Amino acid sequence: MSAFFVVLNLPLILEKYNTNKKAKNNGNSNNIANFNYMNILGIIYIVLFYFWTAQIIINVLSTTLSGLVASYYYYENFSEGYPTKFPLLSSLKRAVIFSFGSICYGSLIVEFLQLVRSILIWIKSDNNTNVFLTTLTLFSETILFFAGEVLESFNKYAYINIAIYGKPFSIAAIDTWSLLKKKQILIIINDSLVNSTISVAAFGTGILCAAISFTISIISSDFVSINFLKILSTLAMGLVFGSYTFNNFTKIFDSGVATTFVCLASDPDIIKKSEPELYEYMREKYPEILT
């Protein structure tokens, strides 16, 4: 629904904004007066719901994958088997029906920070000659950026609790906070290792895509009149899109590793029953995870 209103109202708001921006540059005070608070609220509404809708979609998919991994952890090696024939569809149903409100609520908190950051960037761009205001907005933007990153990491584990136990967001947040206090350094190490691995692999994929794009450009072009600007543009596009695409697809592994970590920390007896050899190995090598 929010995406529908974004598509419906965005052209009108942008047209009104551009008209008043031109009037401001031309010094037309009558048209400037028409740029009232409703226009500003309209732009804020568009930005908020755009980011909110995108974040909801990402978090629904992440929660679905976490539910699938948790189903494997709890049911794979037991004689009772899975409680449903299609675990992925069952996890998706729980995410979009039973836990959808919690996902929307958690996404809104993060996107409110994104909205405030967007407003600060807007203020900074319109007042780039004011050194004090530019410095203040830059400092505030940096603080909000790190706050948003921390909150996103926190929400990732909260959504895992929602996917596993079906708890409301408020209760899942409390349980996540308890887990963070208990396993704080381990969670940081886990996220750092996974993110570093994904980032390096994404960069390598980007370089590979750039090399392929470069080869295709050289083969398809005339060697007499080679357009170096076109080749550089092709290299940049291959690097960016290759890295971006790989990074998005490998979020599946990030969700899977984080879910496995939460399952091990919350219910280590499950793996003790299903995989006793793996449990003994982890108890010897990584006892802090199971305690």
ABEGO torsion letter per residue (X at the ends): XAAAAAAAAAAAAAAAAAAAAAAAAAGBAAAAAABBAAAAAAAAAAAAAAAAAAAAAAAAAAAAAAAAAAAAAAAAABAAEBABABAAAAAAAAAAAAAAAAAAAAAAAAAAAAAAAAAAAAAAAAAAABAAAAAAAAAAAAAAAAAAAAAAAAAAAAAAAAAAAGBBAAAAAAAAAAAAAAAAAAAAAAAAAAAAAAAAAAAAAAAAAAAAAAAAAAAABBAABBBAAAAAAAAAAAAAAAAAAAAAAAAAAAAAAAAAAAAAAABAAAAAAABAAAAAAAAAABAAAAX
